[in-house]
Amino acid sequence: MKKLNISGGEPFLKPTFIGEVFRFCKEELHLESCSVVNNGSKVTEKWLDTYGRYLDMMAISCDSFDAGTNVLIGRSDKARSKGNHISRVFEVAEWCRQRGIKVKINSVINIHNWLEDMNESITALAPSRWKVFQVLLLDGENTGDGSNSLRDGRELVITDKQFEAFMERHKEQKSLVPENNEAMKDSYLNLDEHMRFLNCETGGKVPGRSLLEVGVQNALKDAGWDKKAFEERGGIFDWSRDMESLAKKSSNLDW
């Protein structure tokens, strides 16, 4: 094992817990990289001062740099938010840079934002990676299939051509890492809370056997993971913290 990424939901609802997980991964397991995906709303400088040394990459979800669009998508619950989510993204990104933590931006492209030009904001944020996903429907997750689905995301779906148009508009961004639905399919290793790999081969998230019960190698047989697809979508990259930048910018930081 080389890298662990924690996503949610919102991982920072349990800040101390995930901080201790990262501490264990670095001090005991000596992992190359620890990262977390979050919306930035609950990140604090106190947490970064306590656990930031164990974190290599902070991935912040930001689907739009327009306050009204964020309301439509659900990144902000009130029209009077006046871009609070957006300013928070910039704030957390700067806190991380000051501590040598790489910044990644995750954006899901959907019917509300596929026409947006994000070049100016992404250039200003200057993330090490800008992961751009095409909104994806999964059975039992967001297909609106009665009691079997957690939510209904069908109205957010865009065509491949619409996704390609967004990519073309942002092709000059050096940090851009696009993932359409085909690139995402079977290229992720996702573990649930019972340490079961989730198999998405049939269009849903089907849990396999727990690695706590059958071991990693046997549990991997249930994952439906495509190693080639993982490599082709850029799953291996420079994922360790920016120590050179930390030395230059934060020479006075006392961990």
C-alpha positions, 0 to 999 in steps of 0.5 A: 500500500502506497497511498490512502485517500479519505472521501465522504460525505464530508470527512471533516465532520470527524476531524480528530478521527481522520487526523489520527488515521493520517498520523497512523498511516505516516508514522506506523505504515510509512505511506507515501501519500495521504489525501482527503476530499472535502468541501473546505467548509470545516477545515481549520488552521488549528487542524492543519497545525496539528495534523497537516504534517501527515497530509500530502494533498488536500482535495477541495470540491468546487463545482462552480465559481459562480454563487448562483450556480453553486446554489443550483448544484447544492454546494450552497443552501441559500441564494444569499450566500454571496459566494462564501463557498468560493472564498472558502476554497481560496482560503483553505488552498492558501492555508495548505500552501503555507504548510507544504500541502499540495492542493487539488481541486475536484469539479463535477461537470453537470447541466448547470456548469458545463458552459462555465469558463473557470479559467481565471479562477483555476489559474488564480488557485494554481492547484497541482491537480484539477480533477474534472469529472463528468457527472456519473449515475450509479444504481443505488446511488443517484439514479432516482430508482425509488427506495433503492437510490439515495438521491436523483441525479438524472437532471444533472446528466450531460452528454459526452459532447457537452463534457468535451466542450468544457474540456476544450474550453479549459485545455490550456490549464496544465493541472487539468486531469479530465475523467469522463464516465468511461475513464472512471468506470472500474478504475477506482479502489473504493472501500466502505466502512466495513472494509469491503471493496465496492464493485461498479462493473454492473453500474452500481456499488456492490460490496465484496468480502471484507478484507478483514475477513478474507485478506487483501488479495482475496478481497481484491478479487471482488473489486472489479478493478481495472489496473490498466484503466487506473494507470491510463486515467493518471492514477499514478502521479506526484502525490507526496507533499511539497517539501521544497515549497514548505522549506521556502515558504514556511521556514519559521513553522514550528510543528 
